[in-house]
Amino acid sequence: MSSTPDQNAAMQAMLQAGNAMAQGFSQFLAQQQAPAVPGGLNPAAWTPETEALKALQQEWMGRHAQLWQSMIGKAPDQPAPQIVSPEPGDKRFDHPSWSASPVYDYLRQAYLINSEYVKRVADAAPVADGQAKTRMRFMTRQMVDAMAPSNFLATNPEFLQKALETKGESIQQGIQNLLADLEKGRISMTDDTAFEVGRNLAVTPGAVVFENELMQLLQYSPQTEKVAARPFLMVPPCINKYYILDLQPENSVVRYAVEQGNTVFLVSWKNVQADLGHLTWDDYIERGALQAIKVVQNISKMEQINALGFCVGGTILSSALAVAGSRGEKPVASLTLFTTLLDFADSGEIGCLVDEKAVQLREATIGKGGLLKGSELAQVFSALRANDLIWQYVVGNYLKGNKPPAFDLLYWNSDATNLPGPFLAWYLRNMYLENNLRVPGKLEMCGVKADLGRVDMPAFVYASREDHIVPWKSAYLSRGLLGGDTTFVLGASGHIAGVINPATKNKRSHWLNDSTTANADEWFDTATEVKGSWWPVWAKWLKSHDGGEVPARAKLGSKDYPPGEPAPGCYVKEKA
């Protein structure tokens, strides 16, 4: 059909409004990144009149004009023209109802054009400081994701279709889901009734062999006749529960390590409450990682053990080994790091939320004592992937009235943990804000000057290519900080899914390279992609540091450290 004068007038009004939005957004960026931010945006260099922005505006208006013309010229029985498509992996508009109606198809495509434009404006902004640019992109994405037409009742055709099909029952169920989540204080991401720690999660057999107010130490029962002479200690992150490493038997890192012939010990951090709000970074090193190492040495009667740290658990473990090195001790023969930051120069999207004002606020409120609530911590991590961890469930749970399916990883993700204020404030300032750990002797921890160069045992460093929390190139920098030989392996997927990639399922792929270059891009350019799980590569490397084989011991613990309650222990079951 041909366009009418009214339609053309509407199109002109839309383009004028869009141009005003484009100018307003660029001015907003200039206001947010004034020269007071070192390396930030210079408003004089980025105005609506600059050639770069004018070119983006012209392209944006041209695409909207193309979309409008294609819509008004389309016959009713013709498929809608696709002027723009969602990014790979974006499933928000997959349902046929988005393309079945010209109205909703127009809303969908207009949103995609707008969101792409706004992101390109943020990318093109003349910002010299890398962290300021990352923060700008992050905030832009938050705004763009929140404004998607799929998030609102009036502009989501799936809501209307589901309501008609169910005769309104989906609306009633959506309201019930919303009220239930308001009572829980969080968005439901999975069926909470499908899982229970100790019943079908964290079920690898073992027992608690030591505990203090900060952690329980678990020892797992052997599953092979012979085991490595050197025991193997795992230090998980304290910002969430340890059982990410021991989900269900088919995707458990713990069980896999036991099946490979290792005597496995694991730190289960206390989900701290108000009475432990005084704990510090030094406490997590001295009474956490170093205490666990000493107990494992005592039980095994071995001078050296093998150890693994995951995420911030890797930062804690590496710091503990640096402290031990400064004391003239070398208790660990080999070190494994999963998605760990030691150099925080590019700290990923979490770094977008950490600046001087934010850290000062934490120091003033909980830095001397208090808690960062687990619910607040969970909200931060969800915001990093808002489409996947917030808006998907807003739409599914509340607009469509669906119940989320059972998923062990998302159950774990919802099982929040509290953090002591002094620990958090010190960590944010010295790691994320000032990046002090990488500087030899800069940080005093547990009464000594720490130097990662003293962490000179062989190390296996793993990173995930799509990790938004620990960028893989930042994890690669650990090779230049640690004092020993390093083996680097890069896996596909993100921070959690990349790590939890069982050998039995053998999904995704990984990259291998014997090069020891200091340049991450150079390493990747000459690396070989290998299909399947990287776990067997790690198991082979770990076996080369096992110290030989010995018969598996029938009993857990020792005379000094007798086994107590069965794994998973009670600390991991405590709620925030």
C-alpha positions in Angstrom: 0.0 0.0 0.0 1.2 3.6 -0.6 1.8 6.1 2.1 -0.7 8.8 2.9 0.1 12.5 3.9 -0.8 11.6 7.5 1.6 8.7 7.5 4.4 10.8 6.0 3.8 13.5 8.6 3.9 10.9 11.3 7.2 9.6 9.9 8.7 13.2 9.9 7.5 13.7 13.5 9.1 10.4 14.5 12.4 11.3 12.9 12.4 14.8 14.5 11.8 13.2 17.9 14.5 10.7 17.2 17.0 13.4 16.3 16.1 15.2 19.6 16.7 11.9 21.4 20.1 11.4 19.7 21.2 14.9 20.7 19.9 14.5 24.2 21.7 11.2 24.7 25.0 12.7 23.5 24.6 15.6 25.8 23.8 13.2 28.6 27.1 11.4 28.0 29.0 14.6 28.0 27.4 15.6 31.4 28.2 12.2 32.9 31.9 12.2 31.7 32.9 15.7 32.5 36.7 16.6 32.7 36.6 16.0 36.4 36.9 12.3 35.5 40.5 11.7 34.4 40.6 10.5 30.9 36.8 11.0 30.6 34.8 12.6 27.8 35.5 16.2 26.9 32.1 17.9 26.2 33.7 20.4 23.8 34.9 17.5 21.7 31.6 15.6 21.6 28.6 17.7 20.8 25.6 17.2 18.4 27.5 19.2 15.8 30.6 16.9 15.6 31.0 15.1 12.3 31.1 11.6 14.0 27.9 12.1 15.8 26.2 13.7 12.8 27.1 10.7 10.7 25.7 8.3 13.2 22.5 10.4 13.5 22.1 10.4 9.7 22.5 6.7 9.5 20.1 6.1 12.3 17.4 8.3 10.7 18.0 6.7 7.4 17.4 3.2 8.8 14.2 4.4 10.5 13.0 5.9 7.2 13.7 2.6 5.5 11.8 0.7 8.2 8.8 3.0 7.9 8.6 2.8 4.2 8.9 -1.0 4.2 6.1 -1.2 6.6 3.6 1.1 4.9 4.4 -0.4 1.5 3.8 -4.1 2.6 0.8 -6.1 1.6 -1.1 -7.7 4.5 -0.3 -11.2 3.4 3.4 -10.5 2.8 6.1 -11.4 5.4 7.5 -8.4 7.3 10.7 -7.1 5.9 13.7 -7.5 8.1 15.6 -4.2 8.2 17.5 -5.2 11.4 18.0 -8.4 13.3 18.8 -9.2 16.9 22.4 -9.9 17.9 23.4 -13.5 18.0 22.1 -15.2 21.1 19.3 -12.6 21.7 16.1 -14.6 22.1 13.8 -11.9 23.3 12.0 -11.6 20.0 12.1 -15.3 18.8 8.4 -15.9 19.3 6.3 -15.8 16.0 3.9 -13.3 17.5 6.6 -10.5 17.1 6.6 -10.8 13.3 2.9 -11.8 12.8 1.7 -8.3 13.6 3.0 -5.2 11.7 2.6 -3.2 14.9 4.7 -5.4 17.1 7.2 -6.1 14.3 7.6 -2.4 13.9 8.1 -2.0 17.7 10.7 -4.8 17.7 12.7 -3.5 14.8 12.5 0.2 15.8 13.9 -0.8 19.3 16.7 -2.8 17.7 17.7 0.2 15.5 17.5 2.5 18.5 19.5 0.3 20.8 22.2 -0.3 18.2 22.5 3.4 17.6 22.8 4.3 21.3 25.5 1.6 21.8 27.4 2.9 18.8 27.2 6.5 20.2 28.7 5.2 23.5 31.4 3.3 21.6 32.3 6.3 19.5 32.5 8.8 22.4 36.0 10.3 22.6 37.0 8.8 26.0 40.7 8.2 26.6 40.4 6.3 29.9 39.6 2.6 29.3 37.7 2.2 32.6 35.5 5.3 31.9 34.7 3.9 28.4 33.8 0.5 29.9 31.6 2.2 32.5 29.9 4.2 29.8 29.2 1.1 27.7 27.9 -0.7 30.8 25.4 2.0 31.8 24.3 2.4 28.2 23.6 -1.3 28.0 21.6 -1.2 31.3 19.4 1.5 29.9 19.0 -0.2 26.5 18.1 -3.6 28.0 15.5 -2.0 30.4 13.7 -0.2 27.6 13.1 -3.3 25.4 9.4 -3.6 24.4 9.4 -7.2 25.5 9.6 -6.0 29.1 6.2 -4.3 29.1 2.6 -5.5 29.1 1.4 -3.2 26.4 4.2 -3.8 24.0 4.7 -7.6 24.4 2.5 -9.7 22.1 3.4 -12.9 23.9 1.7 -11.6 27.0 -1.5 -10.9 25.1 -1.5 -14.2 23.3 -0.8 -16.2 26.4 -3.6 -14.3 28.3 -6.1 -15.1 25.5 -5.0 -18.7 25.3 -5.4 -19.3 29.0 -8.5 -17.1 29.4 -6.7 -14.8 31.8 -5.1 -17.5 34.0 -1.6 -16.5 33.0 -2.2 -13.0 34.3 -3.5 -14.4 37.6 -0.5 -16.7 37.8 1.9 -13.9 36.9 0.5 -11.8 39.8 0.9 -14.8 42.2 4.5 -15.3 41.0 5.3 -11.6 41.5 3.8 -11.6 45.1 5.8 -14.8 45.9 9.0 -13.2 44.7 8.3 -10.0 46.6 8.0 -12.1 49.7 11.3 -13.9 48.9 13.0 -10.7 48.1 14.4 -11.9 44.8 13.4 -13.0 41.3 12.9 -16.7 41.0 15.3 -18.2 38.3 14.6 -21.8 38.9 12.2 -24.2 40.7 13.6 -23.9 44.3 11.8 -27.1 45.4 13.7 -29.2 42.9 17.1 -29.0 44.7 18.5 -29.3 48.2 22.1 -29.1 49.3 23.1 -32.5 50.6 20.2 -34.3 48.9 20.9 -33.8 45.2 23.5 -31.1 45.3 26.9 -31.4 47.0 26.5 -35.1 47.4 30.1 -36.3 46.9 30.8 -38.5 50.0 33.1 -37.1 52.6 33.2 -35.5 56.0 34.2 -32.3 57.9 37.7 -32.8 59.4 38.2 -29.3 60.7 36.2 -26.1 61.4 36.7 -22.7 62.9 34.3 -19.7 62.9 35.3 -18.8 59.3 35.3 -22.1 57.4 34.8 -25.9 57.5 37.3 -28.1 55.8 35.9 -31.1 54.0 37.7 -34.3 53.1 36.2 -36.5 50.4 36.3 -40.3 50.4 38.6 -41.9 47.9 37.0 -43.7 44.9 40.1 -45.4 43.6 42.4 -48.0 45.1 45.5 -45.8 44.7 45.7 -42.1 45.1 48.2 -39.3 44.5 50.7 -39.1 47.3 50.1 -35.3 47.4 46.6 -34.3 48.6 44.6 -31.7 46.7 43.0 -28.7 48.4 40.3 -26.6 46.7 39.7 -23.0 47.8 36.4 -21.7 46.2 35.2 -18.1 46.3 33.7 -16.8 49.5 31.2 -14.6 47.6 29.0 -17.6 46.9 28.6 -21.2 48.0 31.3 -23.8 47.4 29.0 -26.3 45.7 29.4 -24.7 42.3 32.3 -27.1 42.3 30.1 -30.0 43.5 26.7 -29.6 41.9 25.2 -32.9 40.7 27.4 -36.0 40.2 27.5 -35.6 36.4 28.9 -32.1 36.5 30.9 -32.0 39.8 34.5 -30.8 39.6 35.0 -32.3 43.1 33.8 -35.8 42.1 35.9 -35.6 38.9 39.1 -34.8 40.8 38.4 -37.7 43.3 37.8 -40.1 40.4 41.1 -39.1 38.9 42.8 -40.5 42.0 43.2 -37.4 44.2 42.6 -37.1 47.9 40.5 -34.0 47.8 40.0 -31.4 50.5 37.8 -28.4 50.1 37.2 -25.1 52.1 33.5 -24.4 52.8 33.3 -20.8 53.8 30.9 -19.6 56.6 27.9 -17.6 55.4 28.8 -14.9 57.8 26.1 -13.2 60.0 26.3 -10.0 62.0 28.5 -11.5 64.7 31.3 -12.1 62.1 31.0 -8.7 60.5 34.5 -7.8 61.8 36.4 -10.3 59.7 39.2 -9.0 57.4 41.1 -10.0 54.3 43.9 -11.2 56.6 41.4 -13.4 58.4 40.5 -15.1 55.2 44.2 -15.7 54.4 45.4 -16.7 57.9 42.4 -18.5 59.3 41.1 -19.7 55.9 43.5 -20.7 53.2 46.7 -21.0 55.3 44.9 -22.9 58.1 43.4 -25.3 55.6 46.8 -26.0 54.1 48.2 -26.8 57.6 45.4 -29.2 58.4 45.8 -31.0 55.0 49.6 -31.2 55.6 49.0 -32.7 59.1 46.4 -35.3 57.9 48.4 -36.4 54.9 51.8 -36.2 56.6 53.0 -34.5 53.4 55.2 -31.4 53.4 53.8 -30.1 50.2 50.3 -30.4 48.7 48.6 -29.4 45.5 46.1 -26.6 45.6 43.4 -24.9 43.5 41.7 -21.5 43.7 38.6 -20.4 41.9 37.7 -16.8 41.2 38.3 -14.7 44.4 39.2 -18.0 46.0 42.2 -18.0 43.7 43.1 -14.4 44.7 42.9 -15.4 48.4 45.0 -18.6 47.8 47.6 -16.8 45.7 47.8 -14.1 48.4 48.2 -16.7 51.1 51.0 -18.4 49.2 52.7 -15.0 48.8 52.5 -14.6 52.6 53.9 -18.1 53.1 56.7 -17.3 50.7 57.6 -14.2 52.6 57.8 -16.3 55.8 60.2 -18.7 54.1 57.5 -21.5 53.7 56.6 -23.4 50.5 53.7 -25.6 51.4 52.2 -26.0 47.8 53.9 -28.0 45.0 51.5 -27.0 42.2 48.8 -24.3 41.9 45.7 -24.3 39.8 43.8 -21.1 39.2 40.3 -21.1 37.6 39.1 -17.7 36.3 41.1 -15.7 38.8 42.3 -12.0 38.8 45.7 -11.1 40.2 46.2 -8.1 38.0 43.0 -5.9 38.2 44.0 -3.4 35.5 41.0 -4.6 33.4 38.6 -6.0 36.0 35.7 -6.6 33.7 32.2 -5.2 34.2 32.4 -5.3 38.0 35.0 -2.6 37.8 32.3 -0.3 36.3 30.7 -0.3 39.7 33.9 0.5 41.7 35.2 4.0 41.9 36.6 6.2 44.7 33.2 7.4 45.9 31.7 3.9 46.0 34.7 2.5 48.0 34.7 5.4 50.4 31.0 4.8 51.0 31.7 1.2 51.9 34.6 2.1 54.1 32.5 4.6 56.0 29.5 2.4 56.4 30.7 -1.2 56.9 34.5 -0.9 56.6 35.0 -1.1 60.4 32.3 -3.7 60.9 29.1 -4.8 59.3 27.8 -6.9 56.4 27.3 -6.6 52.7 24.0 -8.5 52.5 23.9 -11.4 50.1 20.8 -10.0 48.4 22.7 -6.9 47.4 25.6 -8.9 46.2 23.3 -11.1 44.1 21.6 -8.0 42.6 25.0 -6.7 41.5 25.9 -9.9 39.7 22.5 -10.2 38.1 22.8 -6.6 36.7 26.0 -7.6 34.9 23.8 -9.9 32.7 20.4 -8.2 33.0 18.8 -9.7 30.0 19.7 -13.3 31.1 19.3 -12.9 34.9 16.6 -10.2 35.3 14.5 -9.4 32.3 14.1 -12.9 31.1 12.4 -13.8 34.4 10.4 -10.6 34.6 8.9 -11.5 31.3 8.6 -15.3 31.9 7.4 -15.2 35.5 5.2 -12.1 35.7 4.0 -11.3 32.1 3.5 -14.9 30.9 2.8 -16.5 34.3 5.3 -19.3 33.8 7.2 -21.2 36.4 11.0 -21.3 35.7 12.4 -24.8 35.0 14.7 -26.6 37.4 18.3 -25.7 36.8 21.0 -26.6 39.4 23.4 -23.8 38.4 20.7 -21.1 38.8 19.6 -22.6 42.1 23.2 -22.1 43.2 23.3 -18.6 41.7 20.2 -17.7 43.9 21.8 -19.1 47.1 23.2 -15.8 48.3 26.1 -15.2 50.8 26.9 -12.3 53.0 30.4 -10.7 53.2 32.1 -9.0 56.1 32.4 -5.3 55.6 36.1 -4.9 56.5 37.0 -7.8 54.1 35.0 -6.2 51.3 36.2 -2.7 51.7 39.9 -3.7 51.8 39.4 -6.0 48.8 37.6 -3.3 46.7 40.3 -0.6 47.5 43.4 -2.7 47.2 42.4 -4.9 44.3 39.8 -3.3 42.1 40.5 0.4 42.7 44.3 0.6 43.3 45.4 -2.8 41.8 48.1 -3.2 44.5 48.5 -7.0 44.5 50.5 -7.0 41.3 53.2 -4.7 42.8 55.8 -6.6 44.7 55.9 -5.6 48.4 53.1 -3.0 48.0 50.6 -4.8 50.2 51.1 -5.9 53.7 49.1 -9.0 54.5 49.3 -10.9 57.8 52.2 -8.8 58.9 54.5 -9.3 55.8 55.0 -7.6 52.5 53.5 -9.8 49.8 55.2 -10.6 46.5 53.4 -12.9 44.0 56.9 -13.6 42.6 57.4 -15.8 45.6 54.5 -18.0 44.4 57.0 -19.9 42.3 55.5 -23.4 42.0 54.2 -24.6 38.6 50.8 -23.2 37.9 47.8 -24.2 35.6 45.9 -21.0 34.7 42.5 -21.4 33.2 40.3 -18.6 31.8 37.0 -18.5 29.9 36.8 -16.6 26.6 33.4 -15.0 27.2 33.9 -14.3 30.9 32.4 -10.9 31.8 33.7 -11.0 35.5 37.3 -12.1 34.9 38.2 -11.1 31.3 40.4 -13.8 29.9 43.2 -11.4 28.9 43.3 -10.2 32.5 43.6 -13.7 33.8 46.4 -14.2 31.3 48.4 -11.5 33.0 48.8 -13.8 36.0 51.5 -15.6 34.0 53.8 -12.5 34.3 53.2 -12.2 38.1 53.6 -15.7 39.3 57.2 -16.8 39.9 57.0 -20.4 38.5 56.3 -22.0 35.1 52.7 -21.5 33.9 50.4 -23.5 31.6 47.5 -21.5 30.2 44.3 -22.9 28.9 41.4 -20.9 27.4 37.9 -22.4 27.4 34.8 -21.4 25.6 31.7 -19.8 27.3 31.6 -17.6 30.5 32.7 -17.4 34.1 30.7 -20.4 35.4 29.6 -22.4 32.3 33.2 -22.3 31.0 34.5 -23.9 34.2 31.7 -26.4 34.7 32.2 -28.3 31.4 32.3 -32.0 32.4 34.5 -34.4 30.5 31.7 -36.9 30.1 29.5 -34.4 28.2 32.5 -33.1 26.3 30.8 -29.9 25.1 32.2 -26.6 23.7 35.9 -26.3 23.0 39.2 -25.0 24.4 42.4 -23.5 23.1 45.9 -24.8 23.8 49.3 -23.3 23.1 52.8 -24.0 24.6 53.8 -20.4 24.0 54.9 -18.4 27.0 54.5 -15.0 25.4 53.5 -12.2 27.6 51.0 -11.0 25.0 47.5 -12.6 25.3 46.5 -11.8 21.7 49.7 -13.3 20.4 49.1 -16.4 22.4 45.6 -16.8 21.0 46.6 -16.1 17.4 48.9 -19.1 17.5 46.7 -21.3 19.7 45.0 -24.5 18.6 41.3 -24.9 19.1 40.3 -28.4 20.4 36.7 -29.6 20.6 35.4 -30.8 23.9 36.1 -30.3 27.6 39.4 -29.0 28.9 39.1 -31.1 32.1 41.2 -34.0 30.8 44.0 -31.5 29.9 44.0 -30.2 33.5 43.8 -33.8 35.0 46.9 -34.8 33.0 48.8 -31.7 34.2 47.8 -32.3 37.8 48.9 -35.9 37.7 52.4 -34.8 36.6 52.6 -33.1 40.1 51.0 -35.9 42.2 54.3 -37.0 43.9 53.6 -40.7 42.9 50.9 -43.0 44.0 50.1 -44.6 47.4 47.3 -46.9 48.5 44.1 -45.0 49.4 43.4 -44.6 53.1 40.3 -46.3 54.4 39.6 -43.6 57.0 39.2 -39.9 56.7 40.9 -37.4 58.8 43.6 -38.3 61.4 44.0 -38.6 65.2 44.5 -34.8 65.5 41.6 -34.1 63.1 39.0 -36.9 63.3 36.1 -36.8 60.9 32.9 -35.1 62.1 29.6 -34.5 60.4 29.2 -35.9 56.9 29.8 -33.6 53.8 28.5 -31.1 52.8 28.6 -29.9 56.4 26.4 -27.3 58.0 28.1 -24.0 56.9 27.1 -24.4 53.3 23.4 -24.8 54.3 23.2 -21.5 56.1 21.1 -18.9 54.4 22.0 -15.2 54.0 
